[in-house]
Amino acid sequence: MLIGCIADDLTGATDLGVTLAREGLSVTQVNGVPDDALEIPAADAVVVALKSRTNPAEEAVAWSRAALHWLQARGAERVYFKYCSTFDSTSRGNIGPVTEALLDALGADFAPATPAYPRNARTVYLGHLFVGDRLLSESGMQNHPLTPMTDANLVRVLGAQTRGSVGLLSSADIEAGVDALRKRAAELRAAGRRHAIVDATRDEHLVIAGEAFLDAALTTGGAGLGMGLARVLAQQGRLARRDPQSLLPKRDGPGVVLSGSCSQATLGQIEAVRRRYPSFQLDPVTLAEGSAHLDAALAWARKQLGATPILIYASAPPESVSKARDALGQQRAAELVEDAFRRIATELAAAGVRRFVVAGGETSGAVVEALGVRALAIGPEIAPGVPWTAAVGGEPFLLALKSGNFGGPDFFTRAFEVLG
Ligand code: ADP
């Protein structure tokens, strides 16, 4: 394994996975701290997706250590800690504490860090993070309910979360080239710095940093520095040869779209296929009345399974969602819908369905859990950030998991086209 990655949330993990796959790496994503017994086939990169961004720091550290242990036992040559490109963290962490715990566990003493990804309008200049043309602290992120980012100076932000001190590798250091950058990093280490924020205002800066820090035990950042490391590994011919088609062997049989996302984008995507695919709408209030609604959905679905994909959706416009929430409470409405999708996924899998497109982050989590899928191999992208994935071990499911706002209006039809 060329890179073992630990991501602090699920969609961030997939974002990194897709980015590495785009550079040619074979990538497997594991959801949650893997048990010791979980074995997966060899891959260039493995991304462990945690949900540790806003948990107490002790919990984030414990999970990250366990993930590290599992990755090391499977031969990870280097470790990458992935967080959000807006450096989402609280004043106590968890970026700093997790980085330091990983450094300690690896017996290392220096971690370069950058959330920059200029391609996605995240740049770092003299240690300050910009979102487009705004400083992080004026980008809207200062009002985030869980991780308000009120300071754009990442040297200061990271320093407030760490025991060790934080230095800066500026864009001038990077533009001086790989050797000069390594030398500058060595100077920072000699001066007692344990961390360094790395500037990047162009994607090439990430590739220079990727080469300079390729042999570091630990690097941390957004998907961007992951890209830099991956590109250098590919350029050096270090990737395992593979046939990309082998990842997604042609799997015939019926396709099913399950949608629990009520985002604008998803509502548009449903509208685009509602009349082309056999469709069934679930209503939380009717679900709450007894089992008849769900039984009807299942009986309907079994009858419709065939060459054309079918669509089962609870997605509804804001007025209907509010009505359901007023009647049942938000939590109960969500539970009813998620439980319904769990049962539908389980029963349709038993009926032979192997291709699922799922819309909604929480909804995807429920379906993946119901299907007993612990690890996913990342396949071709359907839309930016949303790949087809193949379940690793167990039943050979193909899954496209889309969080709410992702994908263009033709996302569902495109998904099945990509499969051929
Ligand atoms: P997204 O990625 O768009 O946020 P999620 O699946 O994460 O989508 O979240 C959508 C939530 O809304 C889920 O908990 C789902 O169960 C719930 N939900 C879906 N349809 C309805 C509905 N008609 N009324 C109320 N809640 C709903």
Residues whose N, C-alpha, C, O or C-beta is under 5 A from the ligand:
A	BS01	ADP	G260 S261 C262 S263 P284 A314 S315 A316 S320 V321 A324 A333 A334 V337 E338 A359 G360 G361 E362 T363 S403 G404
